[in-house]
Amino acid sequence: MKNYPRSFFCVTGSFYPIMTSSVLSSLFSSILVFLKQGILLSFFMSLLNLLFVVYCWLNNVLSEGKSGSHSFLMQSGFKMVFWYILLSEVMFFFGMFWFLLDISLVPSSELGEIWPPMGVEVIDPFGVPLFNSMILLTSAVALSRAQKLHVVGLSPVLWLSLTIFLGWSFLLVQFFEYYTSSFTFSDSSYGSIFYMLTGFHGLHVFFGVLFLSSVFYRFLKSQMSSKHALTFEFSIIYWHFVDFVWLLVFLLVMYWSE
């Protein structure tokens, strides 16, 4: 009887999927608690739990890959799953932008039939937001440079570290913008949509920086090759997606509203 090579790796039973679902439910519940009660502790605890579970799960998957269990057919399956996840992110932000356009193009009488509502001092888009946009776009250029170096067989560590540094810089500037803004989340629908869009985008930038940091660590440990660099490829696509979303946030929430 012939032994045909297996195209898929049969994994053992795992609690990671149900654990991730539970932690995600806890995370979104903590967001509701924060919006209602202003308590941030539960949110940070849920976020740390999520990061820990995801770290353990991904570490398990990477161990399987290093052992040679992931065939090229399995890698194409990983790509398909990643694009499905990215599509869900697109629909998430699409819903938020739809709400923004719906409420701003036809303002209700409660908003004074103008947008932004009366009494809201909008942040100057050519100040901190423009500076932050330049930071994020520069990080995209640096990441593209890192990708080109990796393709030709050179080390992308330097440019990858620059991308990570710019990502953290973006988040710090975003916090500074929150601290100096004259309106809060509860100041009309503009304040709500402003903090929801920029906040969730900032959360995605945070996850993107962690993603790039894990790739950076694997490059330092020489665990990445030209044939097995899916995590690097996924991190590049995800980061450019984050860049594109920020351009929409800048144009619609800040420049157009101003």
N, C-alpha and C positions, 0 to 999 in steps of 0.2 A: 504494500500500500504506500502510495507516494505521500510525502509530507509537504504540503503547500505552505508557503510563508503566509503568516497571518497579516492582514491589512490593518487590523485594529488591536489595540491593547485592552484586554479585559480587566477593568479595575475591580478592586475589592469594595465591599460595602463601606460607605462613608457617611459621617454625620455632618460634613461640611455644608451641603446644600440646605438642610433644615436649620442649621445654626445660622447661616447667612441670612435666610429668610426671617428668622426670629429677630436677629440683630437689626435688620433693615426696618422691620415693623417697629421696633423700639426706637430707632433713630427718627422715623417720621412722627411717631407719637411724641417724642421729646421736642420736635420742632413745633408741634401744636401747643405743647405746654409752654414753650418759650413765647409764642405769639400771644397766648392768653394770659399767662402769669408773669412772663419776663424772667423765668428761671433758666439759666444756661447750664447748670451743673449736669442735669440729666442728658442734655445734648452732647456735651463733651465726653461723658461716660459712655454713651451709646456709640459715639464716633470712635473712641479708643477700642471698644469691643469689636466694632466692625473691622478696623484696621488689623487687629490681632487675628481675627478669624480668616480674613482675606490673605494675610501673610502666611498663615499656616497652610491654607489651601494651595496657594500658589507655590509655596516651597515644596509641597508634595508633588505638584504637577511638574515642576522643574526637575525634581529628582528623577521622575519617570523619564523625562526627556534626556537627561544626562546618562541614564542607563541604557539608552537606545531603544526605548519602548515606543517612541513616537515615529511612525512611518510618515512618508510624505503625504499619503492619503489622509492621515490623521491631522497633519498640519493644515491641509486645506479645509478640514472640518473646523479647526480652531479659527481659521480666518472667517468662515461663514458665521460662526457664533459671534465673533467680534463685530462684524458688520451688523448683525441683528441688534447687539447691544448699542452700537452707535446710532442705529435707526431709532431706537427707543429714546435716546438722548435728543435726537433731532425733533421728535414729536413732542417731547417735554418742553423744549424751548419754543417750539412752534406755537404751543398753546399759550405760553406767556406773551409772546409777541402779538398773537392774535388778540388777546385781551387788551394789550396796550393800544393797538390800532383801533379797536372797537370803541374804547372809552375816550380816546383822544380825538378821533375824527368826528364823532358826534357826541360832544360833552353834554351831560345831563344838566337840568336846571339846578340840581343840588351843587354842581360845580361852578355855577354862574355862567354856564354855556360857553366857557372858554377853557383852553388848555395851554399851559398848566393852570390849575385852579388859582383863584385869587388868594393872596396871602402867602404863597409858596415862593420862596426865593431860590430859583434854580441855580445849580452849580455851573459856573462858567466852563463850557466845554473845552475852551482853549487854554485852560489852566492845568490843574492836576489831571483831569481825564485825558487830555492830549498827551501829556508827559507819560502817563501810564500806558497809553496806546503805543507810543514809541518804544517803551520798554518791552512790551509783549511782541511787537513786530520784529524788534531786534533779536529777541530770543528765537523767533521762528527762523530768521536768517542763520543764526548760529547753529540751530539744529539741522538745517538743510546742509550746512557746511560739514557737520559731523557725519551726516549720512553719506555725503560724497566721499569723504575720507574712508569710511568703512567699506564702501563699494570697491575702492581701488586697493584695499588691503592695508590701509594705514590706521593708526589708532585715533579714534574720535574723542578720546577722553577729555582733552583740553576744551574743545568746543562744546562738548556735552556738559562739562562743569560750568561753562559760561551760561548755557541755557538754564541750568538749575539755579544758578545765582540770580539771573534775571527774573525767573519765576518767583523766587522768594521776595525779590525787590518789588515786583508787581503787587504782591499780597500786602507788603508793608505800606506801600503807597495807598493801597485801597483802604486799609485801616485808618490811615491818616485822613483820607477823604471823608470817611464816616465820622471821625472825631471832630472835624472842622465844619461839617455840613450844618446848615441852619434849620433843617427839618428832620423829623423822625419817621419811623415806620407808620405811625398812626396819624400823620399829618396828611389827610385826604388820600385819595386813590393814587396820586402821583408818588407820594412817599412810599406807599405800599408796593407799587410796581417797581419803583426804583430800587428799593432794598431787596425785593424778591429776586429781580433779574441779576443785579450786581452781586448779591449774596450767593445765589446758587452758582453763578459763573465763577465766583471766587472759590467756592467749594470744589468745583471741577478743576480749577487751576491747582488747588492744593493736592488733589488726587493725582493730577498730571505730574506735579513736581515729585511726589513720592514714586510714581511710576518711573520717571526718568532717573531718579536716584537709585532705584533697584537695578536698572539697566547699567548705570554708571558703576555700581559695585560689581556687577558681573563682568564688565570689561576689565576692571582692575584685577579681578581674580582669574582672568583669561578663560572665562566660561562661555564666551560668545564667539561663534565662528560665522563665516559668510554663508554657510549652508543652514545653520540653525540660529537664526537671529529674529525669530518671530516677535519676541518681546520688544526688541528695538524697533521693528517695523510698526508694531501696534502703538508704541509710545509716540512715534513720529506722527502717525495719522491722528491719534487722539489730541496731540498738542496743536496741530494745525486746525483741527475742529474747534478747539478752545479759542484759538486766534480768530477764526471766522465769526464765532458767536460774539466775541468782544467787539468786533467791528460793527456788528448789527446793534449791539447795546450802545456803543458810542454814537452811532448815527441816529438811532431812533429815540433813545431815552434821553440823551444829553444834547446833541446838536440840534435835532429836529424839534424837540420839545422846547429848547431854549429860544 
